[in-house]
Amino acid sequence: MSKNYWLVKSEPETYSWDDLRKEGGTVWTGVRNFQARNNLRAMKKGDLVLFYHSGGGKEVVGVASVEKAAYPDPTAEEGDWSCVDLSPVRPIPQPVSLQVIKTDKVLKGMALVKNSRLSVSQVTAEQFNRVLELAATRV
């Protein structure tokens, strides 16, 4: 089974990488964009996820994994929305900023750059590995 790679965005004031680490995992709820929802639905247990701080930070700060594939979002009061369970894998010792991502030849094609409003996006294995390389870390 092939592994897929993703990026999720959260404002650190709302839910930060440190929150995920302290809690040991979370239900990734509240996504109300159809494209992001479809990306959540494509996630499989074991897929790896770049955790990106939007808002003030604008940088990739950690790597998480999908613990449970998509299921109905319990916070949705109406509509057909999904969520997944995420757990922390490791922090990124040298966060990779949006500025670096925008100028890197491998990363500048990421949905993060092309569709900055999208909160859940797929990344290629090459892009995922390049972020880890820039962050001086491995999974």
N, C-alpha and C positions, 0 to 999 in steps of 0.2 A: 504494500500500500504506500503510495507516494505521499510525502508530507507537503502541506501547503504552508505559506507564510503570510502573515497579516500585520497590520498596524492599527492600533486603536488610539484614539485621542481623548484626553481628558484634561480639563483645567485643573491644575493642582489644588486650587482652592475648593473645588468641588469633590474630587477624588484623586488623590495623588499616588505615585508609585510607593511612597512610604506607607500610605494607607493599605495598599494591597499587600505589602510585605508584612506589616503588623498583623493584619487579619489572616494572612496565609492563603487568601483566596477570596473571590467575590463572584456574585452573579452580575454579569454585565448587562444591566437593564437600561431602559429609558431611551433607546435608539428609536427615533421617529422620522427616519428618512428611508424611503423604499430601497434605494441602492445599498445603503449601509445595512439595512435589514437583510437583504439578499446575500450580502457578504457574510453576515452572521450565520445565516442558514447554510452557507457553504463550508463553514468551519467544522473540522472533525477533531475528535479527541486526539491529543498528541501534537496537533499543529502548533507552531511557535508564533508568538505575537510580539512585535515591537511595541513598547509602551511609550507613547509620546505625550509630553506635557504641552498643551496648547496654551493660549493666553499669554501670560508674561514670559514663560520659559522658552517655548518653541524649540524643544529638543527631545531626542529619543533618550530616555533615562533608564530603561530596563527591558528585560525579556521575560515574557510570561508564556504559559502554555494553556491550551484549551483542555480543560478537565472533563467537560461535558458538552456535547454538541447541542445545537440549537433546540430550544423548546419554547412554549408560549411564555411571553414576558408577563409575570404576575403583576407588574405595575401598570399595565395597559388597561385603561378603563373602557376603551373602545378601539376597534380596529384589529387587524391581524399582525401583531408584532412579536418579535422573537428576542431571546437572550441566550447567552452561553455562560458557562462557568469558567473563570480564569484563575490560575494560580501563578505566583511569582516563580521564576526560574533563577534569575540573577540580575543584580543591578548592573548598569553600564558604568564602569569607572570613569570614563571620559565621555560625557554626554555628547551626542552628535547633533549640532544645531541645524535649524532650518536653513540658515545661510550656507553652511557647508553642503547640505543636501542639494540646494538649488544650483550650486556651482560644480558639483561632482558629475563627471560624464556618465557614470553608471546610475546615479540616483536622481538626476534632474528629470527623468521621465516618470517618477513615482506619482501616484494619484495624490499624494500629500501636496505635491507642487502644482499639479495640473487641476485638481479639484479640491481646493483647500478647505471647503466646507464639509467634506465627507469625513465622518467620524470613525468609520470602519472601512479599511481598504485592503485589498490584496497586494502583496509585494512578491516579486520574483525571488527565487533562491539566490540569484546573483545579487540582487539589491539587499536582501537580508544579510548575506555574507559580507557585502561591502560595508554595511553599517557596522557590523561587528569588527571588521578590520579597522575602520576609522576610530572605533571606540577602544581599540587595543584589548579586545576580549574575545572569548569563545563561549560556546554553549556546550 
